Amino acid sequence: MIDTNLEMTDKIGYLLFKKGIIDAAMLERALQAKANDRSKIKRNLAQILVQDFKFDHDTIFREVAILYAFRELDTPPEEIPPKRMNAIKTMINNAGEQVKSQMLERKVVPFMYDERIKDKLILAAIDPTDRNIPKIAFGLNAKKYEVIYIKKKDYEKLIQLILPPENVFLKMMEEAGPEIQIESEEPSLDEEELDAEINKSALINLVEGALVEGVRKGASDIHFVPKSGHKTEILIRIDGNLQSWHVQDGTLPEAVVAVVKDRSKGMDRFERERAQDGFIQREIDNHVIRFRVSVLPMVGTELKNKFESVVIRILDDRKVIKDLDQLGLAGYARSAFVKAINQPQGMVILTGPTGSGKSTTLVAALYQVIDPTVNVLTVEDPVEYVIEGARQLKIGYKMNFEQAIRSILRHDPDIVLVGEMRDKETAEVAIKLANTGHLTFSTLHTNDAPSAVARLYKMGIEPFLIAYAINIIVAQRLIRRLCNHCKKRVVNYDEAVMIAAGLNIAEWRNHTVFEPKGCDKCNETGYKGRIAIHEALYFTKEIRQLIVRSGIEVDEEKIRVQAKKDGSFNLREAGLEKVKLGLTSIEEVLGGTSEE
């Protein structure tokens, strides 16, 4: 029961309760939290609801603004005249570092001087009840001031327009002087000019900064893309999507690529006509991070330039998953996978396109079976993650992938990881390992699990070897995970989308389904992070018989039908199960999978 004197003791709580924004139980909890608050400056109920109970800021503080008669700034940031924007920027920058820092921390902006009372400063704040506002007004030398309310999302847009986030690495780059002089054994005018460009532009800080930023932002890849007009775009891939990080203007793209090559092992800076692969290792935030560098020549619009595209894959061992429960395997896929990797011999194959998380799943599986009593060997080119307890063979110009595969049988293995079955020879050795009493892990590039069987068959592997050497084939995809801070429940389903996908709207109304919204936590995308979906083709007696009886070609459709009888979901069905769990959206699953 709510105290009848509540309006007198807490006006904010009473107002929010009367408007139905919070219920009685929530109000009681918030009042209790307020009574127990040990903050240096006592917080009001609105601040506690937003900070401790994660209520939407603008929903709560708009009511607070109405209660205390604070005016609201209703001009969208993009409609504020440039002259006003410049004036706000000047006031912020002239305030001194301490006051500027306070304003940014408390999300207060000096908006304008009152047109009627010339010495009265109008301050826009996302929380007009913030007790730090008088200090900020004093720091701005305001003799008189008025506080108005600005929505949090409008404040963030405004500050983004006025003060775009500073990139500390680009600032370092501007401040840095010449750092290196790279010499050529046979210097030509062109290379000397390139050296001058590198030194003049302090590009080393740019490249090193991109590596650090990529790691800190949780990116999987960094792209350097040359453009005409002395321009290079630098993009980073986060949650599967590329986004711009910086555009280096006024610098030869060849100079940027030259710095990347110089910072990498195994690359020839003066070779610009062929593909190259290299390697970088750095200690970032007290962790050793490895980077795999790929350089490819590309066509440019300027004949005098030799453009090259660079992609750097970030290999952060902190991202290695050792627990199967974190992979997203569920139901039949999980039980079948666990059963397959615990067999004393046979093959476990992961299939899917590049970047679908196959290596992550295989490493997690290896960690389930590694122990001091077994000899675990891996043949990968290149090695992505260091696996504790495994002997990872080093591929180089003296021992290539194929030579390592052939030699591995003589090294007394118990468990083997073959990075990829690239061709008939590699596949035959992997199958031979599985048939001679070894547990073998490997990957293939196919769309789904049944088509992996057909791929091996077309490579020339005998049907009886495929049938009896393989324990399981798992197809995998990565789809984006909904942001937990802003995902919203689906109220109206898109009929056209649902009908096209063959989904029954009436049936889906029985489930709590969410869709993306977008907030500052997920960069307004509605998604944060990714999850894996799986299709497991466990080799039951029936599946083995279907493969052995294959004639001219493998009947993939019969295998799919039998797998479904055994309890397997295809990738789309597995994704829709994640939708029912509130982890992703229907649109994301439909966009990332096909009907089969």
Secondary structure in CASP SS format (residue, H / E / C, confidence):
PFRMAT SS
TARGET T0000
AUTHOR 0000-0000-0000
METHOD secondary structure of the structure
MODEL  1
M C 1.00
I C 1.00
D C 1.00
T C 1.00
N C 1.00
L H 1.00
E H 1.00
M H 1.00
T H 1.00
D C 1.00
K H 1.00
I H 1.00
G H 1.00
Y H 1.00
L H 1.00
L H 1.00
F H 1.00
K H 1.00
K C 1.00
G C 1.00
I C 1.00
I C 1.00
D C 1.00
A H 1.00
A H 1.00
M H 1.00
L H 1.00
E H 1.00
R H 1.00
A H 1.00
L H 1.00
Q H 1.00
A H 1.00
K H 1.00
A H 1.00
N C 1.00
D C 1.00
R C 1.00
S C 1.00
K C 1.00
I C 1.00
K C 1.00
R C 1.00
N C 1.00
L H 1.00
A H 1.00
Q H 1.00
I H 1.00
L H 1.00
V H 1.00
Q H 1.00
D C 1.00
F C 1.00
K C 1.00
F C 1.00
D C 1.00
H H 1.00
D H 1.00
T H 1.00
I H 1.00
F H 1.00
R H 1.00
E H 1.00
V H 1.00
A H 1.00
I H 1.00
L H 1.00
Y C 1.00
A C 1.00
F C 1.00
R C 1.00
E E 1.00
L C 1.00
D C 1.00
T C 1.00
P C 1.00
P H 1.00
E H 1.00
E H 1.00
I C 1.00
P C 1.00
P H 1.00
K H 1.00
R H 1.00
M H 1.00
N H 1.00
A H 1.00
I H 1.00
K H 1.00
T H 1.00
M H 1.00
I H 1.00
N H 1.00
N C 1.00
A C 1.00
G C 1.00
E H 1.00
Q H 1.00
V H 1.00
K H 1.00
S H 1.00
Q H 1.00
M H 1.00
L H 1.00
E H 1.00
R H 1.00
K C 1.00
V E 1.00
V E 1.00
P E 1.00
F E 1.00
M E 1.00
Y E 1.00
D C 1.00
E C 1.00
R C 1.00
I C 1.00
K C 1.00
D C 1.00
K E 1.00
L E 1.00
I E 1.00
L E 1.00
A E 1.00
A E 1.00
I C 1.00
D C 1.00
P C 1.00
T C 1.00
D C 1.00
R C 1.00
N C 1.00
I H 1.00
P H 1.00
K H 1.00
I H 1.00
A H 1.00
F H 1.00
G H 1.00
L C 1.00
N C 1.00
A C 1.00
K C 1.00
K E 1.00
Y E 1.00
E E 1.00
V E 1.00
I E 1.00
Y E 1.00
I C 1.00
K C 1.00
K H 1.00
K H 1.00
D H 1.00
Y H 1.00
E H 1.00
K H 1.00
L H 1.00
I H 1.00
Q H 1.00
L H 1.00
I H 1.00
L C 1.00
P C 1.00
P C 1.00
E C 1.00
N C 1.00
V H 1.00
F H 1.00
L H 1.00
K H 1.00
M H 1.00
M H 1.00
E H 1.00
E H 1.00
A C 1.00
G C 1.00
P C 1.00
E C 1.00
I C 1.00
Q C 1.00
I C 1.00
E C 1.00
S C 1.00
E C 1.00
E C 1.00
P C 1.00
S C 1.00
L H 1.00
D H 1.00
E H 1.00
E H 1.00
E H 1.00
L H 1.00
D H 1.00
A H 1.00
E H 1.00
I H 1.00
N H 1.00
K H 1.00
S H 1.00
A C 1.00
L H 1.00
I H 1.00
N H 1.00
L H 1.00
V H 1.00
E H 1.00
G H 1.00
A H 1.00
L H 1.00
V H 1.00
E H 1.00
G H 1.00
V H 1.00
R H 1.00
K C 1.00
G C 1.00
A C 1.00
S C 1.00
D E 1.00
I E 1.00
H E 1.00
F E 1.00
V E 1.00
P E 1.00
K E 1.00
S C 1.00
G C 1.00
H C 1.00
K E 1.00
T E 1.00
E E 1.00
I E 1.00
L E 1.00
I E 1.00
R E 1.00
I E 1.00
D C 1.00
G C 1.00
N E 1.00
L E 1.00
Q E 1.00
S E 1.00
W E 1.00
H E 1.00
V E 1.00
Q E 1.00
D E 1.00
G C 1.00
T C 1.00
L C 1.00
P H 1.00
E H 1.00
A H 1.00
V H 1.00
V H 1.00
A H 1.00
V H 1.00
V H 1.00
K H 1.00
D H 1.00
R H 1.00
S C 1.00
K E 1.00
G C 1.00
M C 1.00
D C 1.00
R C 1.00
F C 1.00
E C 1.00
R C 1.00
E C 1.00
R C 1.00
A C 1.00
Q E 1.00
D E 1.00
G E 1.00
F E 1.00
I E 1.00
Q E 1.00
R E 1.00
E E 1.00
I E 1.00
D C 1.00
N C 1.00
H E 1.00
V E 1.00
I E 1.00
R E 1.00
F E 1.00
R E 1.00
V E 1.00
S E 1.00
V E 1.00
L E 1.00
P E 1.00
M C 1.00
V C 1.00
G C 1.00
T C 1.00
E C 1.00
L C 1.00
K C 1.00
N C 1.00
K C 1.00
F C 1.00
E E 1.00
S E 1.00
V E 1.00
V E 1.00
I E 1.00
R E 1.00
I E 1.00
L E 1.00
D C 1.00
D H 1.00
R H 1.00
K H 1.00
V C 1.00
I C 1.00
K C 1.00
D C 1.00
L H 1.00
D H 1.00
Q H 1.00
L H 1.00
G C 1.00
L C 1.00
A C 1.00
G H 1.00
Y H 1.00
A H 1.00
R H 1.00
S H 1.00
A H 1.00
F H 1.00
V H 1.00
K H 1.00
A H 1.00
I H 1.00
N C 1.00
Q C 1.00
P C 1.00
Q C 1.00
G E 1.00
M E 1.00
V E 1.00
I E 1.00
L E 1.00
T E 1.00
G C 1.00
P C 1.00
T C 1.00
G C 1.00
S C 1.00
G C 1.00
K H 1.00
S H 1.00
T H 1.00
T H 1.00
L H 1.00
V H 1.00
A H 1.00
A H 1.00
L H 1.00
Y H 1.00
Q H 1.00
V H 1.00
I C 1.00
D C 1.00
P C 1.00
T C 1.00
V C 1.00
N C 1.00
V E 1.00
L E 1.00
T E 1.00
V E 1.00
E C 1.00
D C 1.00
P C 1.00
V C 1.00
E C 1.00
Y C 1.00
V C 1.00
I C 1.00
E C 1.00
G C 1.00
A C 1.00
R E 1.00
Q E 1.00
L E 1.00
K C 1.00
I C 1.00
G C 1.00
Y C 1.00
K C 1.00
M C 1.00
N C 1.00
F H 1.00
E H 1.00
Q H 1.00
A H 1.00
I H 1.00
R H 1.00
S H 1.00
I H 1.00
L H 1.00
R H 1.00
H H 1.00
D C 1.00
P C 1.00
D C 1.00
I E 1.00
V E 1.00
L E 1.00
V E 1.00
G C 1.00
E C 1.00
M C 1.00
R C 1.00
D C 1.00
K H 1.00
E H 1.00
T H 1.00
A H 1.00
E H 1.00
V H 1.00
A H 1.00
I H 1.00
K H 1.00
L H 1.00
A H 1.00
N H 1.00
T C 1.00
G C 1.00
H C 1.00
L E 1.00
T E 1.00
F E 1.00
S E 1.00
T E 1.00
L E 1.00
H C 1.00
T C 1.00
N C 1.00
D C 1.00
A H 1.00
P H 1.00
S H 1.00
A H 1.00
V H 1.00
A H 1.00
R H 1.00
L H 1.00
Y H 1.00
K H 1.00
M H 1.00
G C 1.00
I C 1.00
E C 1.00
P H 1.00
F H 1.00
L H 1.00
I H 1.00
A H 1.00
Y H 1.00
A H 1.00
I E 1.00
N E 1.00
I E 1.00
I E 1.00
V E 1.00
A E 1.00
Q E 1.00
R E 1.00
L E 1.00
I E 1.00
R E 1.00
R E 1.00
L E 1.00
C C 1.00
N C 1.00
H C 1.00
C C 1.00
K C 1.00
K E 1.00
R E 1.00
V C 1.00
V C 1.00
N C 1.00
Y C 1.00
D C 1.00
E H 1.00
A H 1.00
V H 1.00
M H 1.00
I H 1.00
A H 1.00
A C 1.00
G C 1.00
L C 1.00
N C 1.00
I H 1.00
A H 1.00
E H 1.00
W H 1.00
R C 1.00
N C 1.00
H C 1.00
T C 1.00
V C 1.00
F E 1.00
E E 1.00
P C 1.00
K C 1.00
G C 1.00
C C 1.00
D H 1.00
K H 1.00
C H 1.00
N C 1.00
E C 1.00
T C 1.00
G C 1.00
Y E 1.00
K E 1.00
G E 1.00
R E 1.00
I E 1.00
A E 1.00
I E 1.00
H E 1.00
E E 1.00
A E 1.00
L E 1.00
Y E 1.00
F C 1.00
T C 1.00
K H 1.00
E H 1.00
I H 1.00
R H 1.00
Q H 1.00
L H 1.00
I H 1.00
V H 1.00
R C 1.00
S C 1.00
G C 1.00
I C 1.00
E C 1.00
V C 1.00
D C 1.00
E H 1.00
E H 1.00
K H 1.00
I H 1.00
R H 1.00
V H 1.00
Q H 1.00
A H 1.00
K H 1.00
K H 1.00
D H 1.00
G C 1.00
S C 1.00
F C 1.00
N C 1.00
L H 1.00
R H 1.00
E H 1.00
A H 1.00
G H 1.00
L H 1.00
E H 1.00
K H 1.00
V H 1.00
K H 1.00
L C 1.00
G C 1.00
L C 1.00
T C 1.00
S C 1.00
I H 1.00
E H 1.00
E H 1.00
V H 1.00
L H 1.00
G H 1.00
G H 1.00
T C 1.00
S C 1.00
E C 1.00
E C 1.00
END
